[in-house]
Amino acid sequence: MEQYRRVYASIDLDAVKHNMEAMQKNLPKETGMIGVVKADGYGHGSVPIAYAIAPYVSGYAVATAEEGLILRRHGITKPILVLGVSPKKSYPELIAQGIRPTMFTREQMEAFSALACQMGEKSPIHLAVDTGMSRIGMMPDEASADLVKEMGELPGIILEGLFTHFARADEEDILDAKGQMERYLHFVRLLEERGVNIPIKHCANSAGIIRSIGTGLDMVRAGISIYGMYPSDEVEKEPVSLQPVMGLKSFITYIKTIEPGTKVSYGGTFAAPKKMRIATIPVGYGDGYPRNLSGKGWVLIRGKKAPILGRVCMDQFMVDVTEIEGAAEEDPVTLIGRDRDEEILVEDLAKAGGGFHYEIVCDIGKRVPRVYFLEGRVIGTKDYFQDTYQVFFPIS
Ligand SMILES: *Cc1c(COP(=O)(O)O)cnc(C)c1O
Protein backbone atom coordinates (compact mmCIF):
# COMPACT_ATOMS: atom_id res chain seq x y z
CA MET A 1 0.00 0.00 0.00
CA GLU A 2 1.60 3.18 -1.23
CA GLN A 3 0.25 5.44 1.51
CA TYR A 4 1.44 3.10 4.27
CA ARG A 5 5.22 3.20 4.02
CA ARG A 6 6.07 2.66 7.68
CA VAL A 7 4.03 -0.34 8.76
CA TYR A 8 0.67 -1.93 8.00
CA ALA A 9 -1.26 -5.03 8.93
CA SER A 10 -2.52 -6.99 5.94
CA ILE A 11 -5.78 -8.83 6.50
CA ASP A 12 -6.41 -11.76 4.15
CA LEU A 13 -10.18 -12.04 3.75
CA ASP A 14 -9.83 -15.06 1.45
CA ALA A 15 -8.23 -16.84 4.41
CA VAL A 16 -11.12 -15.68 6.61
CA LYS A 17 -13.59 -17.25 4.18
CA HIS A 18 -11.52 -20.42 3.98
CA ASN A 19 -11.53 -20.66 7.79
CA MET A 20 -15.29 -20.21 7.96
CA GLU A 21 -15.80 -22.96 5.40
CA ALA A 22 -13.37 -25.27 7.17
CA MET A 23 -15.31 -24.82 10.42
CA GLN A 24 -18.66 -25.20 8.70
CA LYS A 25 -17.52 -28.56 7.28
CA ASN A 26 -16.71 -29.79 10.77
CA LEU A 27 -20.15 -28.85 12.17
CA PRO A 28 -23.46 -30.69 11.95
CA LYS A 29 -25.61 -29.27 9.11
CA GLU A 30 -28.21 -27.77 11.45
CA THR A 31 -25.72 -25.98 13.70
CA GLY A 32 -25.45 -22.24 13.05
CA MET A 33 -22.43 -20.03 13.65
CA ILE A 34 -22.10 -16.83 15.64
CA GLY A 35 -19.02 -14.85 14.58
CA VAL A 36 -17.14 -13.42 17.56
CA VAL A 37 -15.75 -10.02 16.51
CA LYS A 38 -15.03 -8.53 19.94
CA ALA A 39 -11.96 -6.36 20.58
CA ASP A 40 -12.25 -4.95 17.06
CA GLY A 41 -12.30 -8.43 15.60
CA TYR A 42 -9.31 -9.60 17.65
CA GLY A 43 -7.42 -6.60 16.26
CA HIS A 44 -8.32 -7.41 12.64
CA GLY A 45 -11.15 -4.85 12.34
CA SER A 46 -14.63 -5.91 13.42
CA VAL A 47 -16.54 -4.32 10.53
CA PRO A 48 -14.66 -5.76 7.52
CA ILE A 49 -14.48 -9.14 9.26
CA ALA A 50 -18.22 -9.00 9.94
CA TYR A 51 -18.85 -8.23 6.26
CA ALA A 52 -16.56 -11.06 5.12
CA ILE A 53 -18.14 -13.72 7.34
CA ALA A 54 -21.73 -12.59 6.73
CA PRO A 55 -22.56 -15.51 4.38
CA TYR A 56 -21.55 -18.01 7.07
CA VAL A 57 -23.04 -16.61 10.28
CA SER A 58 -26.48 -16.14 11.78
CA GLY A 59 -25.23 -13.31 13.94
CA TYR A 60 -22.30 -11.73 15.74
CA ALA A 61 -20.95 -11.57 19.27
CA VAL A 62 -19.07 -8.64 20.77
CA ALA A 63 -17.79 -7.86 24.26
CA THR A 64 -19.44 -4.50 24.83
CA ALA A 65 -22.48 -2.47 23.86
CA GLU A 66 -20.25 0.06 22.07
CA GLU A 67 -18.76 -2.67 19.90
CA GLY A 68 -22.27 -3.72 18.90
CA LEU A 69 -23.21 -0.16 18.03
CA ILE A 70 -20.18 0.15 15.73
CA LEU A 71 -21.47 -2.83 13.73
CA ARG A 72 -24.96 -1.34 13.54
CA ARG A 73 -23.56 2.00 12.38
CA HIS A 74 -21.93 0.13 9.52
CA GLY A 75 -25.23 -1.27 8.35
CA ILE A 76 -24.97 -4.71 9.92
CA THR A 77 -28.51 -5.86 10.63
CA LYS A 78 -28.09 -9.47 11.82
CA PRO A 79 -28.51 -10.23 15.53
CA ILE A 80 -25.66 -9.08 17.77
CA LEU A 81 -24.97 -10.52 21.22
CA VAL A 82 -22.97 -8.71 23.90
CA LEU A 83 -21.05 -11.44 25.74
CA GLY A 84 -20.20 -9.40 28.83
CA VAL A 85 -22.42 -7.64 31.34
CA SER A 86 -23.90 -4.44 29.93
CA PRO A 87 -24.29 -1.45 32.25
CA LYS A 88 -27.90 -0.36 32.80
CA LYS A 89 -27.17 2.96 31.11
CA SER A 90 -26.66 1.12 27.82
CA TYR A 91 -30.05 -0.65 27.90
CA PRO A 92 -31.95 1.99 25.87
CA GLU A 93 -29.46 1.76 23.02
CA LEU A 94 -29.42 -2.03 23.12
CA ILE A 95 -33.21 -2.13 22.96
CA ALA A 96 -33.38 0.46 20.19
CA GLN A 97 -30.75 -1.36 18.12
CA GLY A 98 -31.88 -4.94 18.75
CA ILE A 99 -28.56 -5.82 20.37
CA ARG A 100 -28.94 -8.76 22.77
CA PRO A 101 -27.45 -8.34 26.23
CA THR A 102 -26.23 -11.27 28.32
CA MET A 103 -28.14 -11.53 31.59
CA PHE A 104 -28.34 -13.81 34.61
CA THR A 105 -29.78 -11.88 37.58
CA ARG A 106 -33.30 -10.87 38.48
CA GLU A 107 -32.23 -7.21 38.79
CA GLN A 108 -30.81 -7.14 35.26
CA MET A 109 -33.85 -8.75 33.67
CA GLU A 110 -36.47 -6.77 35.58
CA ALA A 111 -34.74 -3.48 34.78
CA PHE A 112 -34.32 -4.41 31.12
CA SER A 113 -37.92 -5.57 30.78
CA ALA A 114 -39.29 -2.44 32.43
CA LEU A 115 -37.32 -0.23 30.09
CA ALA A 116 -38.27 -2.23 27.00
CA CYS A 117 -41.95 -1.91 27.98
CA GLN A 118 -41.56 1.85 28.37
CA MET A 119 -40.09 1.94 24.88
CA GLY A 120 -42.93 -0.18 23.56
CA GLU A 121 -40.63 -3.12 22.80
CA LYS A 122 -40.23 -6.78 23.72
CA SER A 123 -36.50 -7.39 23.43
CA PRO A 124 -34.43 -10.56 23.17
CA ILE A 125 -31.74 -11.43 25.70
CA HIS A 126 -29.37 -14.37 26.18
CA LEU A 127 -28.90 -16.07 29.54
CA ALA A 128 -25.41 -16.99 30.74
CA VAL A 129 -24.93 -20.12 32.82
CA ASP A 130 -21.80 -20.56 34.91
CA THR A 131 -20.78 -24.20 34.52
CA GLY A 132 -17.18 -23.82 35.60
CA MET A 133 -15.64 -20.60 34.32
CA SER A 134 -16.65 -18.57 37.41
CA ARG A 135 -16.76 -15.40 35.33
CA ILE A 136 -20.41 -14.50 34.75
CA GLY A 137 -23.65 -16.44 34.69
CA MET A 138 -26.23 -18.07 36.94
CA MET A 139 -25.48 -21.33 38.69
CA PRO A 140 -27.05 -24.31 36.90
CA ASP A 141 -29.34 -25.19 39.82
CA GLU A 142 -33.03 -25.44 40.76
CA ALA A 143 -33.19 -21.87 42.09
CA SER A 144 -31.84 -20.49 38.80
CA ALA A 145 -34.30 -22.62 36.85
CA ASP A 146 -37.14 -21.17 38.94
CA LEU A 147 -35.82 -17.68 38.27
CA VAL A 148 -35.66 -18.28 34.51
CA LYS A 149 -39.23 -19.55 34.49
CA GLU A 150 -40.37 -16.43 36.31
CA MET A 151 -38.33 -14.10 34.07
CA GLY A 152 -39.84 -15.72 31.00
CA GLU A 153 -43.11 -14.13 32.02
CA LEU A 154 -41.76 -10.58 32.08
CA PRO A 155 -43.58 -8.56 29.44
CA GLY A 156 -40.52 -6.74 28.00
CA ILE A 157 -38.10 -9.59 27.36
CA ILE A 158 -37.79 -12.63 25.13
CA LEU A 159 -35.53 -15.39 26.46
CA GLU A 160 -33.85 -16.06 23.13
CA GLY A 161 -30.57 -17.72 24.07
CA LEU A 162 -28.93 -19.84 26.76
CA PHE A 163 -25.18 -20.26 26.79
CA THR A 164 -22.15 -21.25 28.78
CA HIS A 165 -18.44 -20.81 28.12
CA PHE A 166 -15.68 -23.42 28.31
CA ALA A 167 -12.72 -22.68 30.54
CA ARG A 168 -10.47 -25.52 29.40
CA ALA A 169 -11.67 -26.87 26.04
CA ASP A 170 -8.26 -26.05 24.55
CA GLU A 171 -6.40 -28.49 26.79
CA GLU A 172 -5.27 -31.94 25.77
CA ASP A 173 -7.67 -33.47 28.31
CA ILE A 174 -11.24 -32.64 27.31
CA LEU A 175 -12.80 -34.00 30.50
CA ASP A 176 -13.30 -30.59 32.06
CA ALA A 177 -15.14 -29.24 29.00
CA LYS A 178 -17.31 -32.35 28.93
CA GLY A 179 -18.14 -31.80 32.60
CA GLN A 180 -19.23 -28.25 31.75
CA MET A 181 -21.44 -29.60 28.95
CA GLU A 182 -23.05 -32.05 31.38
CA ARG A 183 -23.85 -29.28 33.85
CA TYR A 184 -25.24 -27.15 31.02
CA LEU A 185 -27.46 -29.95 29.70
CA HIS A 186 -28.60 -30.74 33.24
CA PHE A 187 -29.73 -27.12 33.52
CA VAL A 188 -31.53 -27.37 30.18
CA ARG A 189 -33.45 -30.35 31.64
CA LEU A 190 -34.32 -28.39 34.78
CA LEU A 191 -35.80 -25.71 32.51
CA GLU A 192 -37.68 -28.25 30.42
CA GLU A 193 -39.22 -29.70 33.59
CA ARG A 194 -40.64 -26.23 34.14
CA GLY A 195 -41.91 -25.98 30.60
CA VAL A 196 -39.23 -23.50 29.56
CA ASN A 197 -37.51 -24.04 26.22
CA ILE A 198 -35.01 -21.44 25.12
CA PRO A 199 -34.65 -21.54 21.34
CA ILE A 200 -30.97 -20.74 20.82
CA LYS A 201 -28.59 -22.89 22.84
CA HIS A 202 -24.88 -22.31 22.33
CA CYS A 203 -21.74 -23.43 24.15
CA ALA A 204 -18.83 -24.14 21.84
CA ASN A 205 -15.95 -21.71 21.29
CA SER A 206 -13.28 -22.38 18.65
CA ALA A 207 -11.79 -25.24 20.66
CA GLY A 208 -15.25 -26.80 20.94
CA ILE A 209 -15.85 -26.37 17.19
CA ILE A 210 -12.56 -28.03 16.26
CA ARG A 211 -12.97 -30.88 18.77
CA SER A 212 -16.75 -31.28 18.39
CA ILE A 213 -17.59 -30.50 22.02
CA GLY A 214 -20.98 -28.83 22.41
CA THR A 215 -21.50 -28.55 18.65
CA GLY A 216 -24.77 -30.51 18.61
CA LEU A 217 -26.77 -27.51 19.87
CA ASP A 218 -28.34 -24.69 17.87
CA MET A 219 -25.24 -22.55 17.48
CA VAL A 220 -21.53 -22.24 18.17
CA ARG A 221 -19.42 -19.15 18.82
CA ALA A 222 -16.39 -18.99 16.55
CA GLY A 223 -13.63 -16.62 17.63
CA ILE A 224 -9.90 -17.15 17.21
CA SER A 225 -10.35 -19.69 14.41
CA ILE A 226 -11.94 -17.04 12.16
CA TYR A 227 -8.60 -15.32 12.37
CA GLY A 228 -6.71 -18.45 11.39
CA MET A 229 -5.26 -19.43 14.73
CA TYR A 230 -5.80 -22.55 16.81
CA PRO A 231 -6.83 -21.89 20.41
CA SER A 232 -3.73 -23.69 21.67
CA ASP A 233 -1.00 -26.15 20.70
CA GLU A 234 -2.94 -28.89 22.43
CA VAL A 235 -5.89 -28.68 20.04
CA GLU A 236 -5.69 -31.08 17.08
CA LYS A 237 -5.31 -29.30 13.75
CA GLU A 238 -6.65 -32.07 11.48
CA PRO A 239 -10.42 -31.54 11.93
CA VAL A 240 -10.33 -27.89 10.77
CA SER A 241 -7.54 -26.58 8.55
CA LEU A 242 -6.98 -22.91 9.30
CA GLN A 243 -5.09 -20.29 7.31
CA PRO A 244 -3.40 -17.31 8.97
CA VAL A 245 -5.17 -14.00 8.36
CA MET A 246 -3.01 -11.18 9.70
CA GLY A 247 0.33 -10.13 8.28
CA LEU A 248 2.49 -7.32 9.60
CA LYS A 249 4.71 -5.54 7.10
CA SER A 250 7.25 -2.76 7.40
CA PHE A 251 10.28 -1.35 5.60
CA ILE A 252 13.95 -0.92 6.55
CA THR A 253 14.65 2.72 7.42
CA TYR A 254 18.41 2.55 7.94
CA ILE A 255 21.32 0.14 7.49
CA LYS A 256 24.82 0.44 8.89
CA THR A 257 27.89 -1.59 9.75
CA ILE A 258 28.95 -1.80 13.39
CA GLU A 259 32.35 -2.73 14.83
CA PRO A 260 32.93 -5.64 17.23
CA GLY A 261 31.89 -4.72 20.78
CA THR A 262 29.32 -2.14 19.67
CA LYS A 263 26.23 -2.26 21.88
CA VAL A 264 22.76 -2.16 20.41
CA SER A 265 19.61 -0.53 21.84
CA TYR A 266 18.53 0.40 25.41
CA GLY A 267 20.48 -1.23 28.19
CA GLY A 268 23.22 -2.38 25.82
CA THR A 269 21.98 -5.94 26.23
CA PHE A 270 23.49 -6.95 22.88
CA ALA A 271 27.16 -6.38 22.02
CA ALA A 272 28.35 -7.25 18.51
CA PRO A 273 30.72 -10.26 18.67
CA LYS A 274 32.10 -9.32 15.25
CA LYS A 275 31.69 -6.73 12.54
CA MET A 276 27.97 -6.75 11.63
CA ARG A 277 25.45 -5.12 9.32
CA ILE A 278 22.34 -4.11 11.17
CA ALA A 279 19.02 -2.74 9.95
CA THR A 280 16.62 -0.47 11.79
CA ILE A 281 12.91 -1.30 11.57
CA PRO A 282 10.46 1.54 12.36
CA VAL A 283 8.06 -0.50 14.52
CA GLY A 284 7.96 -1.01 18.27
CA TYR A 285 5.89 -1.84 21.27
CA GLY A 286 4.02 1.45 20.68
CA ASP A 287 2.52 -0.38 17.71
CA GLY A 288 1.74 -3.45 19.78
CA TYR A 289 4.82 -5.35 18.61
CA PRO A 290 5.76 -7.24 21.78
CA ARG A 291 8.75 -5.92 23.72
CA ASN A 292 9.25 -9.42 25.08
CA LEU A 293 10.69 -10.30 21.65
CA SER A 294 13.81 -8.28 22.59
CA GLY A 295 16.79 -10.44 21.63
CA LYS A 296 14.42 -13.35 20.87
CA GLY A 297 12.25 -12.59 17.85
CA TRP A 298 13.09 -12.30 14.18
CA VAL A 299 11.74 -10.77 10.99
CA LEU A 300 11.98 -11.77 7.33
CA ILE A 301 13.93 -9.73 4.79
CA ARG A 302 14.44 -10.97 1.22
CA GLY A 303 12.98 -14.31 2.32
CA LYS A 304 15.54 -14.76 5.09
CA LYS A 305 15.42 -14.63 8.88
CA ALA A 306 16.87 -11.51 10.50
CA PRO A 307 17.14 -11.87 14.31
CA ILE A 308 16.26 -8.98 16.62
CA LEU A 309 19.31 -7.47 18.32
CA GLY A 310 18.85 -6.01 21.80
CA ARG A 311 15.67 -4.45 23.08
CA VAL A 312 12.58 -3.59 21.08
CA CYS A 313 11.99 0.16 21.63
CA MET A 314 8.65 1.96 21.55
CA ASP A 315 8.93 2.84 17.86
CA GLN A 316 11.96 1.03 16.43
CA PHE A 317 14.17 -2.03 16.74
CA MET A 318 17.32 -3.39 15.13
CA VAL A 319 17.91 -6.69 13.34
CA ASP A 320 20.95 -8.52 12.03
CA VAL A 321 21.23 -8.47 8.23
CA THR A 322 24.90 -9.49 8.04
CA GLU A 323 23.99 -12.71 6.24
CA ILE A 324 21.29 -11.20 4.04
CA GLU A 325 22.97 -10.30 0.81
CA GLY A 326 21.70 -7.13 -0.84
CA ALA A 327 19.57 -6.04 2.12
CA ALA A 328 18.97 -2.34 1.59
CA GLU A 329 17.11 0.61 3.01
CA GLU A 330 13.40 0.62 2.02
CA ASP A 331 13.40 -3.16 1.64
CA PRO A 332 10.10 -4.68 2.75
CA VAL A 333 10.20 -6.42 6.12
CA THR A 334 7.80 -9.13 7.24
CA LEU A 335 7.14 -9.11 10.97
CA ILE A 336 4.21 -11.54 10.68
CA GLY A 337 3.42 -13.57 7.58
CA ARG A 338 5.13 -15.20 4.64
CA ASP A 339 8.15 -14.09 2.62
CA ARG A 340 9.10 -16.66 0.00
CA ASP A 341 10.00 -19.93 1.79
CA GLU A 342 9.82 -18.53 5.30
CA GLU A 343 6.79 -17.74 7.42
CA ILE A 344 6.36 -16.14 10.82
CA LEU A 345 3.13 -17.07 12.57
CA VAL A 346 1.66 -15.08 15.45
CA GLU A 347 2.04 -18.31 17.41
CA ASP A 348 5.81 -18.25 16.71
CA LEU A 349 6.06 -14.77 18.22
CA ALA A 350 4.02 -15.88 21.23
CA LYS A 351 6.32 -18.83 21.76
CA ALA A 352 9.53 -16.86 21.25
CA GLY A 353 8.56 -14.06 23.61
CA GLY A 354 6.57 -16.03 26.14
CA GLY A 355 3.39 -14.20 25.13
CA PHE A 356 -0.13 -15.23 24.14
CA HIS A 357 -1.23 -15.33 20.48
CA TYR A 358 -4.75 -13.94 21.16
CA GLU A 359 -3.16 -11.00 22.96
CA ILE A 360 -0.61 -10.22 20.25
CA VAL A 361 -3.25 -9.63 17.55
CA CYS A 362 -5.56 -7.72 19.92
CA ASP A 363 -2.67 -5.45 20.86
CA ILE A 364 -1.70 -4.40 17.34
CA GLY A 365 -2.37 -0.73 17.91
CA LYS A 366 -3.98 2.31 16.40
CA ARG A 367 -0.75 3.43 14.80
CA VAL A 368 -0.92 0.42 12.48
CA PRO A 369 -3.27 0.79 9.51
CA ARG A 370 -5.14 -2.33 8.39
CA VAL A 371 -5.27 -3.19 4.68
CA TYR A 372 -7.89 -5.67 3.49
CA PHE A 373 -7.19 -8.08 0.65
CA LEU A 374 -9.77 -10.16 -1.21
CA GLU A 375 -9.06 -12.10 -4.40
CA GLY A 376 -5.74 -10.35 -4.85
CA ARG A 377 -7.18 -6.85 -4.56
CA VAL A 378 -7.12 -4.27 -1.81
CA ILE A 379 -10.82 -3.86 -1.04
CA GLY A 380 -10.56 -1.45 1.87
CA THR A 381 -8.35 0.10 4.51
CA LYS A 382 -8.75 1.27 8.05
CA ASP A 383 -6.53 3.65 9.94
CA TYR A 384 -6.75 6.01 12.88
CA PHE A 385 -4.60 8.77 11.41
CA GLN A 386 -7.44 11.30 11.70
CA ASP A 387 -7.96 10.57 15.40
CA THR A 388 -9.28 13.71 17.08
CA TYR A 389 -9.56 15.14 20.54
CA GLN A 390 -12.86 16.83 21.36
CA VAL A 391 -12.33 20.02 23.28
CA PHE A 392 -14.94 21.02 25.87
CA PHE A 393 -12.78 23.46 27.83
CA PRO A 394 -9.49 24.64 26.33
CA ILE A 395 -6.49 24.63 28.67
CA SER A 396 -5.49 28.28 28.86
C1 LIG B 1 -14.22 -14.78 23.34
C2 LIG B 1 -15.33 -15.70 23.51
C3 LIG B 1 -15.58 -16.70 22.56
C4 LIG B 1 -14.64 -17.01 21.44
O1 LIG B 1 -13.56 -17.77 21.93
P1 LIG B 1 -12.43 -18.33 20.95
O2 LIG B 1 -11.52 -19.12 21.82
O3 LIG B 1 -11.74 -17.12 20.41
O4 LIG B 1 -13.12 -19.09 19.91
C5 LIG B 1 -16.74 -17.43 22.71
N1 LIG B 1 -17.59 -17.22 23.74
C6 LIG B 1 -17.36 -16.29 24.70
C7 LIG B 1 -18.32 -16.14 25.82
C8 LIG B 1 -16.23 -15.52 24.63
O5 LIG B 1 -15.99 -14.61 25.58
The ligand as an SDF file (V2000), in Angstrom:
LIG
                    3D

 15 15  0  0  0  0  0  0  0  0999 V2000
  -14.2200  -14.7750   23.3440 C   0  0  0  0  0  0  0  0  0  0  0  0
  -15.3300  -15.6950   23.5130 C   0  0  0  0  0  0  0  0  0  0  0  0
  -15.5850  -16.6960   22.5640 C   0  0  0  0  0  0  0  0  0  0  0  0
  -14.6390  -17.0100   21.4370 C   0  0  0  0  0  0  0  0  0  0  0  0
  -13.5550  -17.7720   21.9290 O   0  0  0  0  0  0  0  0  0  0  0  0
  -12.4260  -18.3260   20.9550 P   0  0  0  0  0  0  0  0  0  0  0  0
  -11.5230  -19.1220   21.8180 O   0  0  0  0  0  0  0  0  0  0  0  0
  -11.7360  -17.1190   20.4060 O   0  0  0  0  0  0  0  0  0  0  0  0
  -13.1220  -19.0900   19.9080 O   0  0  0  0  0  0  0  0  0  0  0  0
  -16.7430  -17.4280   22.7070 C   0  0  0  0  0  0  0  0  0  0  0  0
  -17.5910  -17.2220   23.7450 N   0  0  0  0  0  0  0  0  0  0  0  0
  -17.3570  -16.2940   24.6960 C   0  0  0  0  0  0  0  0  0  0  0  0
  -18.3190  -16.1360   25.8150 C   0  0  0  0  0  0  0  0  0  0  0  0
  -16.2260  -15.5180   24.6300 C   0  0  0  0  0  0  0  0  0  0  0  0
  -15.9900  -14.6110   25.5840 O   0  0  0  0  0  0  0  0  0  0  0  0
  1  2  1  0
  2  3  1  0
  2 14  2  0
  3  4  1  0
  3 10  2  0
  4  5  1  0
  5  6  1  0
  6  7  2  0
  6  8  1  0
  6  9  1  0
 10 11  1  0
 11 12  2  0
 12 13  1  0
 12 14  1  0
 14 15  1  0
M  END
$$$$
